[in-house]
Amino acid sequence: MSQISKFMSGLLRHFPYDYDLNHTSNGWFNIKDIQNCINNKYDEDITISEIESIVKNDSKGRYEIDTQYNIIRAVYGHSINVTINKQNTDNIPSVLYHGTPKRNKKSILSTGLKSQNRQEVHMTDSISEAKNVGKRHSSNIIVFKIDIKSMKSDGYTINNPTGDSVYTVSDVPSKYLSII
């Protein structure tokens, strides 16, 4: 199921057009279309219940299902143009973390954290999770500590779209960063 979850994440956030999938401006897809796409890709017979189980058990809270309308979407992390109106700015920690390959250190210290091919910069409240994220791209990583308290004082809006350990912001200027 891990492989299917990763593919579904890509479909909902990055490459739906490669599979002729349509979505609303808020990122909602017909769940049957997602099911058919997964079944065709993996020559499987995945059920809607299995998709619901992937959503329910996703440790990062990436997905949301509306069973009334039989639709599904990713809640954050898009590179496609969608607007997710799911904001949660309550109880944001005063410090967050971001892991990345060490080769990005000079650039980040110079220009800050940018959203790159995503809509927002992702951060976490866990150093170990930041390390894991960085290790997706390299074994030689660096973790940045982000002064969220100062960012909020300066008018930045930090969101916690899933209610768990993932936080997002438009960008993080280098003055709010330090290396762990």
N, C-alpha and C positions, 0 to 999 in steps of 0.2 A: 504493500500500500504506500510505502514511502516514495517509490518512483512515481506512482500515480498522483500523489499529493504534490510533488515537485512540478510535474507536468501541468497539473491543474493551476498551480500558482502562476506558472508562466502564461498559460492561456488567459487567465483573468487579469494579469497585470502587464504583460509585455508583448505577446504575439498572437492576439486573437484573429488578426486579419490574415495571418498565414493559413488559417483554417476557415476563413469566410464566416467568422462569428460576428454577430452584431450585438451591441450593448447600448444601454441608455447613457445619457450624459453623466449619470451618477454611478456608472460602472456595473449596472445590473445586467446579467445574462440569463437567458432562459436555461433552467437547470437541465432540461431534456437535451438541449443542444450541447451542453458540456458533457453530459452522459454519453451521447452519441459520438462525440469527438474522442473521448477517452476510449470507448469501446472499439472504435475504428483504429486508433493508434496502437493499442495494445492487443487487439484481437481478443478482447475480454467481454464478459457480460456483467460489468459493474452495475449495481443497482443504485437507485436514488438513495436508499437506506445506507448503502456503503459510502456514498458521497457525503451524506449527512454525518456519518460516523467520522470521516476524515475531518470535516469542519469542526465537529464537537471536540475531537481529540487533538486538534492542532495546538501544539504548545505555544505557538507565537500568536495565536488569535488572528491569523491572516484573513479568515473568511467570515462571511455572514450569509445566512440563508433566510429568505422570507417564504415560508411554506404556504402562506395564503395565496401568493401569486406565483409560486414555483420558480423563484428566481434566486440567483446566487451572485456574490461579488467578493472581490478582495477588498479589504478595508483600508489598506495602505500599501505603499511601495510601488506604485504604478509608474511605468514609463510611457504608457498611452495617455491620451488626454481625457481625463475624467475628473469630476468634482465630487469628492466624498464629503458629505455634510455630517460627519460624525466627529464631533469635537468633544474632548474632555480635557479641561485645563485645571481640574481640581487635583489637589494633593500631588503636585509635581515635586520630586526631590530637588534639593538645592545643588546637587552634583549628579551628573550623568557621565557616561563613558561611550567612547567610539573606538573600535578596533579596526586597524587597516594595515596593509603591508608596509614595512619599514621604508621601502623605496618612495613612499608618498610623503614622508616626514618633511622634507624641505619645502615642498609645494604647499602643504597644509599650514606649516608655520608661517609661510609668507602670505597666503591668500585666505586661509581659513578652510573650513569644511563646506563644500558645495554639494548640491544635490546630484550633480553629474547627470546620469541618464534617468534619474527618478525625479519625482515632483518635490520631495523634501529630503532633508538629511535625517537619517535614522540614528537613534541613540538608545542606550539601555541603562538600567539602574544597576547592572551586574557587571563587575570586572570580568568574571569568567565568561559571561555571554559575549562581551565585547571581544575577548580573545578568540572565542569560537567563530565569531563573524569574520574577524581578520584572517583567521586560518583558512577560510574558504578560498582565499586568493593567494596565499603564500604561507610558508612555514615560518618566515622571518617577519614577525609582526611588531606593531607598536600600539599601545593603548593611550588614547588621549582622555584626560579628565576635563570635563566641561563645567565651567562655573555658571550654572543655570540661574542661581540667585541674582547674579549681576546682569545676566541677559534679560531676565524678567524685569529688573529695575530699569533697564534701558529700553523697555517697550517691546521686547520679543515675546511672541506667543508660542509657548511650548504645548504640544498636544500629546495626549496619551490615547490614541484612537481605539485601542483594543482593551484598555483597562488592565493590561498586564505590564510586562517589562519593556515594551517598545514605546519610544517617544519620538516625536517628529518636530522639526522646525524648518523654516525656509532655508537658513544657512547659519553657520557659526563662524563669525569673524575670529581671527587668530588671537585677538586679545583675551578671549575667554577660554583659551586652551592652555593646558599644561600637560607634560608627558609624565606618565606613571613610571 
